[in-house]
Structures are given as structure tokens and as C-alpha cells.
Amino acid sequence: MQHPKKIASVIRPQLVSEGAGVKLQRSIATRTLNYLDPFLLLDHFDSNRPEDYLAGFPMHPHRGIETVTYVLDGSVHHQDSLGNAGTIGKGDIQWMTAGGGILHEEMPQRSDRMNGFQLWVNLPAKQKMMHPRYQDVPSKAIPQVQRNDGSLIRVVAGNVDGTPGAVTDIAADPLYLDVTVPPQSKFTYPIPAGHNSFSYIFEGSGSFGEEGSNVTAPTLIVWGDGDFIEVTTKDSLVRFLLVSGKPLNEPVARYGPFVMNTKEEIEQALDDLRRGTFVSS
């Protein structure tokens, strides 16, 4: 018999400053939740004050991870050591696999509102030194599924009712959905057995989980035992990210933008950076 998932923990985002002074709300990579295998970090940037975000993230290195940037409002200009450059805007996704080493910068552009997310996904040991790659997915390429229950799902990665997501061939086999549930509705969705999963509520409120806990934005829910998630709304709609992935169950050694399996591999990354041999070719 199938059972709705229980909520394992409810986390309120913490305010942090990153890059050259960008103000963010962080839910994963905090003292409360350091790591949800394979997810290493979740940041939400949302401001109508240019001084909160214009300093951006000047050129910096990554190794051993994938970064996923999803823009809801505003635009972000990027360029990297692979020669990629461009701007992602409203509804667009950037999925960057750092692999053995990449340098990149992400610079938000002035707008009425800058709103979006960055998620870091760990790479398995056998792929940490793979060649870097980059997927830039425009909003129009992200399929939308309108379900009979009234919910609207943007399918970034994974598969919804036979509709595959825009981003494929990712090590963690992730599900990454942007879900909107209208008022007076009930939404259910299965999560693969053995996957770790979370929902980040960023608009409205709803009743989540077997317990029927009322949750308002902004809040992150880590899902526990059960076969599917259950969300019910009353007078308000609710919009949230639904993300799940296969845990790697491997040791994690992290130092800033480097995530490897051992301290020695971190030291090697730092040495490569000093010697100018960091970028994977």
C-alpha cells in the first residue's frame, strides 16, 4: 500500500552574503542542513534593490560538482573558461558541470527584480574529473505539464506523466520541477524509492505531507519516509521547487567551490589553481 511522505525537517532560509556581496537566502549548506546527498547547496536570490545583487560573482573556480541556476525574474550574464558566454533571463536554466575544473563568472544585470535559485549537485567520484560541460536551456525549451488537478509543472529535469525534462544525462538522475498548485486543490507526486528529496516553497502557502503541516514561503521541507508527496491548498496558491536525486553515499571533502572525496584531492585542486593547471582541457 502506498503512503504519503512524512516531513523529516522544516528549514527557514538563512541570510548570507556571497560572491562580491550578493545577498541570498540559503537553505542547504548551513549549520541546520549542511548536505542532503547529493545536494550540496541551495540559494534563493530575490530582491528589487540592485545594491543587493549587482556586485555578482566575478570569475571563480569550481571542481567536482554541478551548478544549476534557474532565473525567475531579471537576467544573469555568464562566461567561462570553456569559451561559453551569454545571458539567461526569465524562466531560463543554466546547468554547468564543473568536472575536473572550470572558471566562470555570473553577473546579475540591473532589473526591477532579480529572483531565482542556484543549486549545487555533487558528482560521483568516478566523474569528478570529467571534462566540464555546459547546458544553457531557454525558457521556451522547458516543457510545461498541466495536470487534471489544476497544477502546472515546469519540467526542468526528470519525467512528468511521460513528458521528459529539458535537462538530461545528469549523474544524479535528478528530478527538478517547478510546481504551482492553485487554490482549493490537492497535488500528489511519486518520488523514486531511495531518492533524497526536498521542496522549497517560494510563493504562497499550503498544507504539506502526511501531517498536513501548513507551510508558508520561504521555507524548505526535507521529505522523509513515504512513496509520494501530498500538498493541499485552501485560499492561496502555492509554488515550490520539487527536487530529488539518488544519494551517492560517498565521502565528501569540501572547501569553498571545490567538492571532492578526500582532503588530499582538495589540496591538489588548490595546488593546481596556484600552478595555473586547474582548468580541465
MARMAR-187093 format. One line per 3 residues: number of its first residue (from 1); their letters; for each residue z negated, x, y negated of N, C-alpha, C, CB. Coordinates in steps of 0.1 Angstrom, whole numbers, plus 5000, padded with zeros to 4 digits. Glycine has a CB too. Layout:
BEGIN
NUM	A	Z X Y Z X Y Z X Y Z X Y  ...
//
This chain:
BEGIN
1	MQH	5000 5008 5012 5000 5000 5000 5000 5009 4988 4988 4990 5000  5008 5005 4978 5009 5013 4965 4998 5009 4956 5023 5010 4959  4993 5019 4949 4982 5017 4939 4985 5023 4926 4969 5023 4945
4	PKK	4981 5017 4915 4984 5022 4902 4975 5035 4900 4980 5012 4891  4980 5044 4892 4973 5057 4889 4961 5054 4881 4982 5067 4882  4951 5062 4884 4939 5063 4875 4941 5073 4864 4926 5065 4884
7	IAS	4933 5072 4854 4934 5082 4843 4923 5093 4847 4930 5075 4829  4928 5105 4847 4919 5116 4850 4912 5121 4838 4927 5128 4856  4919 5121 4826 4912 5125 4814 4920 5120 4802 4911 5140 4813
10	VIR	4913 5118 4791 4919 5113 4778 4916 5124 4768 4913 5099 4774  4927 5129 4761 4925 5140 4752 4931 5137 4739 4932 5153 4758  4923 5139 4729 4927 5138 4715 4933 5151 4710 4916 5133 4705
13	PQL	4944 5152 4704 4950 5164 4700 4942 5172 4690 4964 5162 4693  4943 5185 4690 4936 5194 4681 4945 5199 4670 4929 5205 4688  4941 5200 4658 4949 5205 4647 4949 5220 4648 4944 5200 4633
16	VSE	4961 5226 4648 4963 5241 4648 4973 5245 4638 4966 5246 4663  4974 5258 4636 4984 5263 4627 4991 5274 4635 4979 5269 4614  5005 5274 4636 5012 5283 4644 5024 5288 4636 5017 5277 4658
19	GAG	5031 5298 4642 5043 5304 4636 5038 5311 4623 5053 5294 4633  5046 5308 4612 5042 5313 4599 5034 5304 4591 5055 5316 4591  5028 5294 4598 5019 5285 4591 5022 5270 4593 5018 5288 4576
22	VKL	5028 5267 4604 5032 5253 4607 5020 5245 4612 5044 5252 4617  5017 5234 4607 5005 5226 4611 5010 5216 4622 4999 5218 4599  5002 5217 4633 5006 5210 4646 4994 5203 4651 5012 5220 4656
25	QRS	4996 5193 4660 4986 5187 4668 4988 5191 4683 4986 5171 4667  4979 5198 4688 4981 5204 4702 4972 5197 4712 4977 5219 4702  4978 5193 4723 4971 5186 4734 4970 5195 4747 4978 5174 4737
28	IAT	4979 5203 4750 4978 5212 4761 4979 5227 4756 4990 5210 4771  4970 5235 4761 4968 5249 4757 4956 5249 4746 4980 5256 4750  4946 5241 4750 4934 5240 4742 4922 5243 4751 4932 5226 4735
31	RTL	4910 5244 4745 4898 5245 4754 4895 5233 4763 4886 5248 4745  4900 5222 4758 4898 5210 4766 4908 5209 4778 4900 5197 4757  4920 5213 4776 4931 5213 4786 4939 5225 4784 4939 5200 4786
34	NYL	4936 5236 4792 4944 5249 4790 4957 5248 4797 4935 5260 4796  4958 5242 4808 4970 5243 4816 4971 5231 4826 4971 5256 4824  4982 5224 4826 4984 5213 4836 4997 5217 4844 4986 5199 4829
37	DPF	4995 5225 4854 5005 5231 4862 5017 5221 4865 5000 5237 4875  5029 5224 4861 5035 5237 4855 5035 5237 4839 5048 5239 4860  5028 5228 4833 5030 5226 4818 5019 5235 4811 5029 5211 4814
40	LLL	5024 5243 4802 5016 5253 4795 5011 5249 4782 5023 5266 4795  5019 5241 4775 5016 5238 4761 5023 5225 4757 5020 5250 4751  5017 5217 4749 5023 5205 4742 5019 5205 4728 5020 5192 4750
43	DHF	5028 5206 4719 5025 5205 4704 5033 5193 4699 5029 5218 4697  5027 5186 4689 5033 5175 4682 5033 5178 4667 5026 5161 4685  5045 5179 4661 5046 5182 4647 5050 5169 4640 5056 5194 4644
46	DSN	5042 5165 4630 5046 5152 4623 5040 5153 4609 5040 5140 4631  5049 5154 4600 5044 5155 4586 5055 5151 4576 5039 5169 4583  5051 5145 4565 5061 5143 4554 5058 5152 4542 5060 5128 4549
49	RPE	5051 5163 4545 5047 5173 4535 5055 5186 4539 5032 5175 4534  5065 5190 4531 5073 5202 4535 5064 5215 4536 5083 5205 4525  5053 5215 4529 5045 5227 4530 5038 5228 4543 5034 5227 4519
52	DYL	5038 5218 4551 5032 5218 4564 5041 5224 4575 5028 5204 4569  5054 5225 4572 5063 5229 4583 5074 5239 4579 5069 5218 4589  5077 5240 4566 5089 5248 4562 5088 5263 4565 5091 5247 4547
55	AGF	5076 5268 4566 5075 5283 4570 5080 5286 4584 5060 5287 4569  5080 5276 4592 5087 5276 4605 5081 5287 4615 5101 5279 4603  5090 5290 4624 5087 5300 4634 5098 5311 4634 5087 5293 4649
58	PMH	5095 5321 4626 5105 5332 4625 5107 5339 4638 5100 5343 4614  5117 5348 4639 5121 5354 4652 5109 5360 4660 5131 5366 4649  5108 5355 4672 5097 5359 4681 5102 5359 4695 5085 5349 4679
61	PHR	5094 5366 4704 5099 5368 4718 5093 5357 4727 5095 5381 4723  5099 5355 4739 5094 5347 4750 5098 5354 4763 5098 5332 4749  5089 5353 4773 5093 5357 4787 5085 5348 4797 5090 5372 4789
64	GIE	5092 5344 4807 5086 5338 4819 5084 5323 4818 5073 5344 4820  5090 5316 4807 5088 5302 4805 5100 5295 4801 5077 5300 4795  5100 5282 4800 5110 5274 4794 5103 5266 4782 5117 5264 4804
67	TVT	5111 5265 4771 5105 5257 4760 5115 5245 4757 5104 5266 4747  5109 5234 4755 5116 5221 4753 5112 5216 4739 5113 5211 4764  5122 5215 4730 5120 5210 4717 5127 5196 4715 5125 5220 4706
70	YVL	5120 5186 4712 5125 5172 4710 5122 5168 4696 5119 5163 4721  5133 5165 4688 5131 5161 4675 5133 5146 4673 5142 5169 4666  5123 5140 4667 5124 5125 4664 5129 5123 4650 5110 5119 4666
73	DGS	5125 5130 4641 5129 5129 4627 5130 5143 4621 5119 5120 4618  5140 5145 4611 5142 5158 4605 5151 5166 4613 5128 5165 4603  5151 5179 4610 5160 5188 4617 5154 5202 4618 5174 5189 4610
76	VHH	5159 5210 4628 5154 5223 4630 5166 5232 4633 5144 5224 4642  5167 5243 4625 5177 5253 4627 5172 5264 4636 5182 5259 4614  5180 5268 4646 5176 5278 4655 5187 5289 4657 5173 5272 4669
79	QDS	5183 5301 4661 5192 5311 4665 5184 5320 4675 5198 5319 4653  5192 5327 4684 5185 5336 4693 5193 5348 4697 5182 5328 4706  5187 5356 4705 5194 5369 4709 5205 5368 4718 5183 5378 4715
82	LGN	5208 5356 4723 5220 5353 4731 5232 5350 4723 5217 5342 4741  5230 5349 4710 5241 5345 4701 5242 5330 4698 5253 5350 4706  5233 5322 4703 5233 5308 4700 5227 5306 4686 5225 5300 4711
85	AGT	5233 5296 4679 5228 5292 4666 5233 5278 4664 5233 5302 4655  5224 5270 4656 5228 5257 4653 5216 5249 4648 5234 5250 4665  5218 5236 4647 5207 5227 4641 5206 5215 4650 5210 5223 4627
88	IGK	5194 5212 4655 5191 5200 4662 5184 5190 4653 5183 5202 4675  5188 5177 4654 5183 5167 4645 5178 5155 4652 5194 5162 4635  5177 5144 4646 5171 5132 4651 5175 5128 4665 5173 5120 4641
91	GDI	5166 5128 4675 5169 5124 4688 5175 5136 4697 5179 5114 4688  5177 5148 4692 5183 5159 4699 5172 5166 4707 5190 5168 4690  5177 5173 4717 5168 5182 4726 5173 5196 4726 5167 5176 4740
94	QWM	5164 5206 4726 5168 5219 4729 5159 5224 4741 5165 5229 4716  5166 5228 4751 5158 5232 4763 5162 5247 4766 5162 5224 4776  5153 5256 4763 5156 5270 4763 5148 5277 4775 5152 5277 4750
97	TAG	5155 5284 4783 5149 5291 4794 5148 5306 4790 5157 5289 4807  5136 5311 4788 5134 5325 4783 5137 5335 4794 5120 5327 4778  5133 5331 4807 5135 5340 4818 5130 5354 4815 5150 5341 4821
100	GGI	5138 5365 4817 5133 5378 4816 5131 5383 4801 5143 5387 4822  5136 5375 4792 5133 5379 4778 5143 5374 4768 5132 5394 4777  5139 5367 4757 5147 5363 4747 5140 5363 4734 5152 5348 4750
103	LHE	5147 5366 4723 5141 5365 4709 5148 5353 4703 5144 5378 4701  5140 5344 4696 5146 5333 4689 5137 5329 4677 5148 5321 4699  5143 5321 4669 5136 5315 4657 5139 5300 4656 5139 5323 4644
106	EMP	5129 5293 4651 5131 5279 4649 5126 5275 4635 5123 5270 4660  5134 5271 4627 5131 5269 4613 5134 5255 4609 5139 5279 4604  5123 5246 4607 5125 5233 4603 5131 5232 4589 5111 5225 4602
109	QRS	5139 5222 4586 5146 5221 4574 5139 5210 4565 5161 5217 4576  5140 5211 4552 5133 5201 4544 5139 5187 4546 5135 5205 4529  5130 5177 4548 5134 5163 4550 5123 5154 4546 5138 5161 4565
112	DRM	5125 5141 4546 5115 5131 4543 5104 5131 4553 5121 5117 4542  5107 5134 4565 5097 5135 4576 5101 5145 4587 5094 5121 4582  5092 5153 4591 5095 5162 4602 5086 5157 4614 5093 5177 4599
115	NGF	5092 5153 4625 5085 5147 4636 5091 5151 4649 5084 5132 4634  5083 5156 4658 5088 5160 4672 5078 5167 4680 5101 5168 4670  5083 5173 4691 5074 5179 4701 5080 5192 4706 5072 5169 4713
118	QLW	5071 5201 4710 5075 5212 4718 5066 5213 4730 5074 5225 4710  5073 5214 4742 5066 5215 4755 5070 5229 4761 5070 5204 4764  5060 5236 4767 5063 5248 4774 5061 5245 4789 5053 5260 4770
121	VNL	5071 5249 4797 5071 5247 4811 5071 5261 4818 5083 5238 4816  5062 5263 4827 5062 5276 4834 5073 5278 4844 5048 5277 4842  5077 5290 4846 5088 5293 4856 5081 5299 4868 5098 5303 4850
124	PAK	5086 5296 4880 5081 5303 4892 5083 5318 4892 5087 5296 4905  5074 5325 4900 5075 5339 4900 5089 5345 4903 5065 5345 4910  5096 5338 4912 5109 5343 4916 5120 5341 4905 5114 5336 4928
127	QKM	5117 5333 4895 5126 5331 4884 5122 5336 4870 5129 5316 4883  5110 5342 4870 5105 5347 4857 5114 5357 4850 5091 5352 4858  5121 5365 4858 5130 5375 4852 5145 5371 4853 5128 5388 4859
130	MHP	5148 5358 4854 5162 5354 4854 5168 5355 4841 5162 5339 4859  5181 5355 4841 5188 5356 4828 5185 5344 4819 5204 5357 4830  5183 5346 4806 5180 5335 4797 5191 5325 4796 5176 5340 4783
133	RYQ	5188 5313 4793 5199 5303 4791 5194 5293 4781 5203 5296 4804  5203 5285 4776 5201 5276 4765 5209 5263 4767 5204 5283 4752  5202 5252 4766 5209 5239 4766 5205 5231 4753 5204 5231 4779
136	DVP	5216 5228 4746 5214 5221 4733 5220 5207 4736 5222 5228 4721  5212 5196 4736 5216 5183 4740 5216 5173 4728 5207 5178 4752  5227 5169 4723 5227 5159 4712 5222 5146 4716 5241 5158 4706
139	SKA	5216 5138 4707 5210 5125 4709 5220 5116 4717 5206 5119 4696  5233 5116 4713 5242 5107 4720 5244 5110 4734 5255 5108 4712  5241 5122 4739 5242 5126 4753 5230 5122 4761 5245 5140 4754
142	IPQ	5219 5117 4755 5207 5114 4762 5208 5099 4766 5194 5116 4754  5209 5096 4779 5211 5082 4783 5199 5073 4780 5214 5080 4798  5201 5060 4777 5190 5051 4775 5191 5040 4785 5191 5045 4761
145	VQR	5180 5036 4791 5179 5025 4801 5171 5014 4795 5174 5031 4814  5177 5002 4794 5169 4990 4790 5166 4983 4803 5178 4981 4781  5152 4981 4805 5148 4975 4818 5145 4960 4816 5135 4982 4823
148	NDG	5144 4953 4827 5142 4939 4826 5128 4935 4820 5143 4933 4840  5119 4945 4821 5106 4942 4815 5106 4944 4800 5095 4951 4821  5118 4947 4794 5119 4949 4780 5117 4963 4775 5109 4940 4773
151	SLI	5113 4972 4783 5111 4986 4779 5124 4993 4777 5102 4993 4790  5124 5003 4769 5135 5011 4766 5132 5026 4769 5140 5010 4751  5140 5032 4778 5136 5046 4782 5148 5055 4779 5134 5046 4797
154	RVV	5145 5066 4771 5154 5077 4769 5152 5087 4780 5153 5084 4755  5162 5090 4788 5161 5098 4800 5165 5113 4796 5169 5093 4811  5155 5121 4792 5158 5135 4789 5160 5143 4802 5146 5141 4781
157	AGN	5151 5141 4812 5152 5148 4825 5147 5139 4835 5145 5162 4825  5152 5140 4847 5148 5132 4858 5158 5121 4861 5134 5125 4855  5154 5110 4867 5163 5099 4870 5155 5085 4869 5168 5101 4885
160	VDG	5161 5076 4862 5156 5063 4860 5165 5052 4865 5152 5061 4845  5161 5045 4875 5169 5034 4881 5184 5038 4883 5169 5022 4871  5185 5051 4888 5199 5056 4892 5206 5063 4880 5207 5045 4896
163	TPG	5200 5063 4868 5206 5070 4857 5200 5084 4855 5203 5062 4844  5208 5094 4857 5203 5108 4856 5200 5112 4842 5212 5118 4863  5191 5121 4840 5188 5126 4826 5198 5135 4821 5175 5132 4826
166	AVT	5197 5139 4808 5207 5147 4802 5205 5162 4806 5206 5146 4787  5193 5166 4809 5190 5180 4812 5188 5181 4827 5177 5185 4805  5195 5190 4834 5195 5192 4848 5192 5206 4852 5208 5187 4855
169	DIA	5191 5209 4865 5189 5223 4870 5178 5230 4864 5202 5230 4868  5166 5223 4864 5154 5229 4858 5144 5232 4870 5147 5220 4848  5138 5244 4870 5130 5248 4881 5119 5239 4885 5124 5262 4878
172	ADP	5112 5233 4875 5100 5224 4878 5104 5210 4883 5092 5223 4866  5117 5207 4884 5122 5194 4888 5115 5183 4880 5120 5192 4903  5115 5185 4866 5106 5176 4858 5112 5162 4856 5104 5183 4845
175	LYL	5103 5153 4853 5106 5140 4847 5102 5141 4832 5099 5128 4854  5111 5138 4823 5108 5138 4809 5114 5126 4803 5113 5151 4802  5106 5116 4800 5110 5103 4794 5104 5100 4781 5108 5092 4805
178	DVT	5111 5093 4772 5106 5088 4760 5106 5072 4762 5115 5092 4747  5095 5067 4763 5093 5052 4767 5088 5044 4756 5084 5051 4780  5095 5033 4753 5090 5023 4743 5088 5010 4751 5100 5021 4732
181	VPP	5075 5005 4750 5072 4992 4757 5069 4982 4745 5059 4994 4766  5076 4971 4745 5075 4961 4734 5061 4954 4736 5086 4951 4734  5057 4946 4725 5045 4938 4726 5046 4928 4737 5043 4931 4713
184	QSK	5034 4924 4742 5033 4914 4753 5041 4917 4765 5037 4900 4747  5040 4930 4770 5048 4934 4781 5040 4942 4791 5061 4942 4776  5046 4944 4803 5040 4952 4813 5050 4962 4819 5033 4944 4825
187	FTY	5047 4975 4819 5056 4985 4823 5049 4993 4835 5059 4995 4811  5057 4995 4845 5053 5003 4856 5064 5014 4860 5049 4995 4869  5059 5025 4865 5069 5036 4868 5063 5045 4879 5073 5044 4855
190	PIP	5071 5048 4889 5065 5056 4900 5066 5071 4896 5074 5054 4913  5056 5078 4901 5055 5093 4899 5056 5099 4913 5042 5097 4892  5065 5109 4915 5066 5115 4928 5053 5121 4933 5076 5127 4928
193	AGH	5050 5119 4946 5038 5124 4952 5037 5139 4950 5038 5121 4967  5025 5144 4946 5022 5158 4945 5026 5163 4931 5030 5165 4955  5032 5155 4922 5035 5160 4909 5023 5158 4900 5047 5152 4904
196	NSF	5021 5167 4891 5012 5166 4879 5019 5158 4868 5006 5179 4874  5012 5149 4862 5018 5141 4851 5009 5138 4840 5023 5128 4858  5015 5135 4828 5008 5131 4817 5016 5122 4808 5003 5143 4808
199	SYI	5010 5114 4800 5016 5106 4789 5010 5110 4776 5014 5091 4792  5019 5112 4766 5015 5114 4752 5019 5102 4744 5021 5128 4747  5009 5095 4740 5011 5083 4732 5012 5087 4717 4999 5072 4734
202	FEG	5023 5084 4711 5025 5088 4697 5029 5077 4687 5036 5099 4697  5029 5065 4693 5032 5053 4684 5026 5041 4690 5047 5051 4681  5018 5033 4682 5013 5021 4687 5001 5022 4696 5023 5013 4694
205	SGS	4999 5012 4705 4987 5013 4714 4990 5004 4726 4974 5008 4707  4983 5006 4737 4985 4999 4749 4974 5001 4759 4998 5002 4755  4974 4993 4769 4964 4994 4780 4970 5002 4791 4959 4980 4785
208	FGE	4963 5014 4794 4969 5023 4804 4960 5024 4816 4970 5037 4797  4967 5025 4828 4960 5029 4840 4954 5017 4847 4950 5039 4838  4949 5020 4859 4942 5010 4867 4930 5004 4860 4938 5016 4881
211	EGS	4924 5013 4852 4912 5008 4845 4915 4999 4833 4904 5020 4840  4928 4999 4828 4931 4991 4817 4926 4996 4804 4927 4977 4819  4924 5009 4803 4918 5015 4790 4928 5014 4779 4915 5030 4793
214	NVT	4923 5009 4767 4931 5008 4756 4932 5021 4749 4926 4997 4746  4945 5025 4746 4947 5039 4741 4956 5037 4728 4954 5048 4751  4952 5044 4718 4960 5044 4705 4965 5058 4702 4951 5039 4694
217	APT	4976 5058 4695 4982 5071 4691 4974 5078 4680 4997 5069 4686  4974 5091 4681 4980 5100 4691 4969 5104 4701 4985 5113 4684  4973 5103 4714 4964 5106 4725 4972 5111 4737 4956 5094 4729
220	LIV	4967 5120 4744 4973 5125 4757 4965 5120 4768 4975 5140 4757  4971 5114 4778 4965 5110 4791 4970 5119 4802 4968 5095 4794  4960 5124 4810 4964 5131 4822 4962 5121 4833 4955 5144 4824
223	WGD	4972 5119 4841 4972 5109 4852 4966 5115 4865 4986 5104 4855  4958 5108 4871 4951 5112 4884 4958 5105 4896 4937 5109 4884  4949 5101 4905 4954 5095 4918 4961 5082 4916 4942 5093 4927
226	GDF	4971 5080 4925 4978 5067 4925 4993 5070 4927 4976 5060 4912  5001 5059 4928 5015 5060 4931 5024 5057 4919 5019 5051 4942  5019 5050 4909 5027 5047 4898 5018 5045 4886 5035 5034 4900
229	IEV	5024 5046 4874 5016 5044 4862 5018 5029 4858 5020 5053 4850  5009 5024 4851 5009 5010 4846 5005 5009 4832 5000 5000 4855  5013 5003 4823 5010 5001 4809 5012 4987 4805 5019 5011 4801
232	TTK	5002 4981 4798 5003 4967 4793 5001 4967 4778 4993 4958 4801  5009 4959 4771 5008 4958 4757 5004 4944 4753 5021 4962 4749  4997 4943 4741 4994 4930 4736 5002 4927 4723 4978 4929 4733
235	DSL	4996 4929 4712 5003 4926 4699 5011 4937 4694 4993 4921 4689  5009 4949 4699 5015 4961 4694 5025 4967 4704 5005 4972 4689  5036 4973 4700 5044 4981 4710 5036 4994 4712 5058 4983 4704
238	VRF	5040 5001 4722 5036 5015 4724 5047 5024 4728 5024 5015 4735  5047 5036 4723 5058 5045 4726 5051 5058 4730 5067 5048 4714  5056 5064 4741 5049 5076 4746 5059 5084 4754 5038 5072 4755
241	LLV	5056 5097 4755 5063 5106 4765 5057 5104 4778 5063 5121 4760  5065 5104 4789 5060 5104 4803 5066 5116 4809 5064 5091 4810  5058 5126 4813 5063 5139 4818 5055 5142 4831 5060 5150 4808
244	SGK	5063 5146 4841 5057 5151 4854 5065 5162 4859 5056 5139 4864  5059 5170 4868 5066 5181 4874 5058 5187 4886 5067 5193 4864  5065 5194 4895 5059 5200 4906 5050 5212 4902 5070 5204 4917
247	PLN	5038 5212 4906 5029 5223 4904 5034 5235 4911 5015 5221 4907  5033 5247 4905 5038 5260 4911 5027 5266 4920 5042 5270 4900  5014 5263 4917 5003 5268 4925 5004 5283 4926 5003 5262 4939
250	EPV	5007 5290 4914 5008 5304 4914 4998 5309 4903 5022 5309 4911  4994 5322 4904 4985 5328 4894 4992 5328 4880 4980 5342 4898  4985 5326 4870 4990 5326 4856 4983 5337 4848 4988 5312 4849
253	ARY	4992 5345 4842 4987 5355 4832 4994 5353 4819 4989 5370 4837  4987 5350 4809 4994 5346 4796 4989 5354 4785 4993 5331 4793  4998 5358 4776 4995 5365 4764 5005 5360 4753 4995 5380 4766
256	GPF	5000 5351 4744 5009 5346 4734 5021 5340 4740 5013 5357 4724  5033 5345 4736 5046 5339 4741 5050 5344 4755 5057 5341 4731  5042 5352 4762 5045 5357 4775 5037 5350 4785 5043 5372 4775
259	VMN	5043 5345 4796 5035 5339 4807 5041 5345 4820 5036 5323 4807  5033 5353 4826 5037 5360 4839 5026 5356 4850 5038 5375 4837  5027 5364 4861 5017 5362 4872 5006 5372 4872 5025 5362 4885
262	TKE	5008 5383 4866 4998 5394 4866 4996 5400 4853 5001 5405 4877  4984 5407 4851 4982 5414 4839 4992 5426 4837 4967 5419 4839  4996 5432 4848 5005 5443 4848 5019 5438 4842 5007 5449 4861
265	EIE	5023 5426 4846 5036 5421 4841 5035 5418 4826 5040 5408 4849  5023 5414 4821 5022 5412 4807 5023 5425 4800 5008 5405 4804  5016 5435 4805 5017 5449 4799 5031 5454 4799 5007 5458 4807
268	QAL	5038 5451 4809 5052 5455 4810 5061 5448 4799 5059 5453 4824  5058 5435 4797 5065 5428 4786 5062 5434 4773 5061 5413 4786  5050 5438 4770 5046 5444 4757 5052 5457 4756 5031 5445 4756
271	DDL	5053 5465 4767 5059 5478 4766 5074 5477 4764 5057 5486 4779  5081 5467 4770 5095 5465 4768 5098 5461 4754 5100 5454 4778  5089 5453 4748 5090 5449 4734 5090 5461 4725 5080 5439 4730
274	RRG	5080 5470 4727 5078 5482 4719 5090 5491 4720 5065 5490 4723  5096 5493 4732 5107 5502 4735 5121 5496 4731 5107 5505 4750  5121 5484 4727 5134 5477 4724 5142 5474 4736 5141 5487 4715
277	TFV	5136 5473 4748 5143 5469 4760 5139 5456 4765 5140 5480 4771  5133 5447 4757 5127 5435 4761 5138 5424 4764 5119 5429 4750  5148 5423 4756 5158 5412 4757 5166 5414 4770 5167 5412 4745
280	SS	5166 5404 4778 5174 5404 4791 5189 5403 4788 5170 5392 4800  5196 5412 4795 5211 5412 4793 5218 5408 4805 5215 5426 4789
//
